Amino acid sequence: QVQVVASGGGLVQAGGSLRLSCTASGLRFDEYTMGWFRQAPGKEREGVSCILWSGRTKSYADSVKDRFTISRDNAKNTLYLQMDSLKPEDTAMYYCAAERYRSECTDERDGSVYSKFPIWGQGTQVTVSS
């Protein structure tokens, strides 16, 4: 059974940092493009960051560029999102997601960070206080 489980969220003050982790099971991790998307109450899903299965390409939403860093450890079947300089507008549920051999980290429709992954699990809540 394919499963991705996100963790590491919490409550942090503006300017602080959090590191999200996502552990995948039931799949060959190195065959999957991985990403993070978030959703705040009353708002649409937003692609935050993505890393290709090859690890060669990483993409970030403009809203998090230069503050967030995505990485993967294929030996540990784990995806990470280092979030620095957090802002109250980063408050949302964050989801880890996967798609086998996806070749692009952008959404072809509008050029945004891809978020329509077919595999995703329970999210982890990030709350940033002002």
Secondary structure, 3 states (H helix, E strand, C coil): CCEEEEECCEEEECCCCEEEEEEEECCCHHHEEEEEEEECCCCCCEEEEEECCCCCCEEECCCCCCCEEEEEEHHHCEEEEEECCCCHHHCEEEEEEEEECCCCCECCCCCCECCCCCEECCCEEEEEEC
